[in-house]
Amino acid sequence: MNNVSERNPECIAKDGWRHSDKWKREGKNFLVEVSRHSSPEFNSDYSEVIGQEHRWCVYLYVYPRHPDFARFDSNGDMHSQPYYECHSYVSLFRVHRDESGEITSFQLGWDYNHDGDDYYTHLATPSAAGSVFYDANRLFDEAAERTKVTA
């Protein structure tokens, strides 16, 4: 335990900082990221911090030279973007632009914090969250395969 937030979950609520960890795997013109965000876990009446909750997310960043880049609709919502298989359904779509307004990447995200996902809030380590990394690896393989199909 190296940071104050890990030693004392209450300090997260007091100073506003929330801890996150990120793991990234780069492919050809795409990147897959797994993140874990920690926040205080409260008792049922929210009067006492009783531990930490963990929010796991998987993100896919698609760059301009990836074959699927042209399939994204920068004005569309998350459900009108190219479909990738991951946990449940996509819960985030973001367009990233440079200073001149050019699109530099499209981001799709899947979070493990919906109905039925309570199990994941108790997984504090990558080894415990093996199924999250399994999904991320499958997503990586799918994005990589799509680069081969049009190559």
N, C-alpha and C positions, 0 to 999 in steps of 0.2 A: 504494500500500500504506500504509494509515493505521494499522492496528492491529498490535500486536506479533505476534499469531498468524499474520498473513499474511506477515510478514517472516521469522519463524522458526517453522516448524511444530512443532519440538521443544517449544516453550514450552507448546503446547496440552497435551501429555502431562504436563509437569511441574507446571503450575499448575491443571489440571483444567478450564480454560475451553475451550469449543468455539464457534467462530464460526458464526453463521447469518445469512442474509439472507432477508427476506420481501417478497413483492409481493402486494398485495391488490386485488381488483376487487369492488366492491359492486354488488349487484343489488337488486331489490325483494324484501325480506324474506329475503335470502340473501347469502352472501359466498363468494367463491372465493379461496383463498390458495395461492401457490406458495412453497415454502421450499427453501433450499439450506443444508445443514449441512456444515461442513468438519471433518475429523478427520485425524490423521496417517496416512500410508500407510507401512507398514513393509516391509522386505525379507522374504524367505521365512522366515527363522528369527526374525523379530520383534526382531532385535538392533539395527536401525538405522532411523531415519526417513529415507525416501527421497523424500518429497513429501507431497501432500495428496490425500485422497479427498473426493468430494463426494456427498452424499446428497440427492437431489431428492425432494420430496413435493408432492402436490396435495391440498388439503383443501377440503371443502364444508361450510359452516355453514348450517343451515336454521333460520330463526327462526319464532316462533309464528304469524305471519300468512301464512306461505308455505303454499300448498295441501297440500304433502307433509308438513307438520309432523305432522298427525294420523295419517299412515300409519306413523310411526316407533313402534317398540316399545321403550320405555326399559328393559325387562327382557330384551330379546332380545339375540342376538349380532349381529356385524357382517353376517352372511349373511342375517339375517331382516329387514333394513331395506329401504326402497325402493331399487330398482336404478337406478343412474346409470352411464352409459357413461364410462369413463375408462381409464387404463392398467391392463391386466391385470385384476386383481380387487381389491376393497376389502380393505385390510389394517388398518384402524382404524375403530372406532366408539366415540364418547364422548358422554356426556350432560353438558351444562353446566347448572348450577343456580345460582340466586341464594342469598343468605343465608337466605331463608325456605324453601328447598327446591324452589321452583318451577323448572321447566325453562325455561331461557332460549334454548337452542339444542341441536340435534343436530349432531354432527360426523362426517363420513365422510372417510376418508383413503386415499390410494393412494401407495405409495412405490415408488421406482425402484431397489430394492436387493434383488432376488430373482434366482433362476436366470435367466440370459440378460440381466441388467441391468448387467453389468460395464461396458459401454460408457458408461453414464451417470456412473459414478464419476470419469471423467476430464474431464467437462464442467464448467468452472469459471465460465462466464459465462452470462447469460440468452441472449445471441445464439447461443452454442454449443449451449445446451439448448433450441433452438427447438421441438423436438418435445414437450417438457414443457409449454411455454406453448401450443402448439397443442392439446394435450389439455385444458389448463385452460380455454382459450377455448371449446372444444366443450362442456365441462362447464357453463361459465357459460351458454352458449346454451340448453342443455337445461333447466337450472334456471329460466331466464327464460321459456322456452316453456311450462313447466308452470304458471307464474303466469297466462299468457294463456288457457290451456285452461279453467281454472275461473273466470276473471274474468267 
